[in-house]
């Protein structure tokens, strides 16, 4: 693989939005190797991945960032993917799911407000690096779950192509937790 930059980029229009619309959790055991990636784009999902679990995330505190660091000394690069989720309102069923997310290492697909789907933790899953369940002190304080998940990957999180977005949405479990 050549490391030389081979494309330029013009200034884009002001037509994008920040923020996350939804996240999809997939068990690493079924998602490992399930995504066909070509040039930073997921072009297919293998038949072994049969279910994903969708969490709507419409609050502004939900964030996804990637920090890419290259090292001349070691000849490596690491992309640290960090996902912060604020899941409003506590309930028994979500308590159980949070326990499973923390105990496992899911692959997480983030749908941003521009309908881009980013696959995080694609090679090793994501680890929960912070998790709190809180009610706050004042009546207007946040009540719910605050999760921080992190993964270290070699490449930028790939994006799903149009056909794979449709395929992913077809895998969503149709019995979500109703808080």
N, C-alpha and C positions, 0 to 999 in steps of 0.2 A: 504494500500500500504506500502510495506517495503521500508525503506530508505537506506538499506545496499547495498553497491556496490557489484555487482554479476558477473562482467566480467572484464577481463584484456584487454590490447590492445598492439599489437606488433608494432614496428616501420614500418610505411608504406613506399612504394616505392616513389621515387621522380617523381610522374606522375600527379600532380595536378597543376592547374593554379588559380590565383586570378582573380578577376574581374567579372563584370556582363555583360551578353549577351543581356538580355531583361527583362522587367518587364511587368506584366499583371495586369491591374486594373479591379476590380469587384466592383459594387455598394454593399455597406454593406447590404442594405435591401434584396437583392437577394442572397448574399453570406453568410448571417448569418445562421449558422447551415448546410451549404451546403457540408461541408467536413467531411467525416468519418475518424477519426483519431484512429489508433491502434498502441501503442508503438512507438510514434513519427513519424509515417508514415501515409500519407493520402492514403487510399485504395479505395475511391470512391468519386464522386461528385454527389450531389443530382440533380434531374431533374429540380428543380426550378432555378438553375443557368444556364442560357441559353446563356450568352454573356460575354466575357471578351475583354478588349482592350489592344492590345500589343504595347509597346513602345520599339524600339530597342535602346540599350544603349552601344555603343561600345567604348566610351571614357574611359580613365583610371580614371577620377575623380568620376565615379559612384561607390558608395561603400555601403556595407551592413554589419552592425555589430550588435552583440547581447551582452549585458552586463547583466550577471546573478548575482544577489546579494541575499544571504540568510541571515536571521536575527535570531540568536539564541534567542535574547530577545523577539521578537514578534512571533517567530515560522512561519515566512512567507518567501517567496522568490518571487522576481520580476525579470522578464527578460525584459529589455528595448531594443527594436528593433529599430535601426536607419538606415534609408535609405536615402542616398544623391544621387540626380540625376542631371546631367548636360544635359539638352536637347538643342542641338545646333539649331540655326536659329529660328528667330521669324516669326510668321505668324498669320493671323487673326483667323484661325480655332484652332490653338494651344492655343492662348490667351483665347478663350472661354473654352477650356478643362481644362486649368490650373485653371481658376476661379471655375470650377465645382469640381476639385480635392480638392482645398483649402476649398470650402464650404461644401464638404461632408466628409465622413470618410470611404474611400475605404478599402477593403481587397486587399493586393498587393501580387502577386506571383513573386518572384525573380528567374530568371533562371541564374545561374552562369556559368562560362566558363568551368565547369566540367559536365554540363547538370544536375545539381541538381536543383530542383525546391523547394524553401522555401516559405511557406505560412505565411505572416506577418499580424498581426492584426486580427487573426482568430476569436477572441471572441468579440472584440469591435471595430474593424476597426483601421485605422491609422489616426493620426492628422497631418496636415501640421504645423510644428513648425518653419519653415523658408521658405521664398519664395522671390526670387528676379528675376526681368526681367532686363537684362542689355545688353549694347552694347559695353562696354569698351571704352577706349580712343584711343588706337593705332589700326591700320588696322588689326593687327594680334591678337587682344584681343578677348576673348570669347564673342559671341553674342548669347543670348538665355535665357534659363530658368534654374535657380538653385533652386531646391526644396529639403527641408529636411522634411522627414516624420518620425513620431515616434509612437510607440505603447508600451504599457506595458502589458505583458502577464505573465501567471504563468509558462508556459513551453517554452522550446526552440521551435522555428518555425519548424513545422513538414515538412518533405520532401515527395514529391509525389512519389508513386511507378510507375513502368513502364507503367502499363495500365492507370493510372490516368494522367500521362503526356500526353499520346495520347488523352485521353478524354478532357483534358484542351485545347490542341492545336486545337481540333475540335470546340471549343467554341469561337475562336478568330474571332472578327468582321472582315469581309473581305473587308471593305471599310476604310482603315486607312487614317489618315491625310497625305497628301503628301506635305512635306515642300518644 
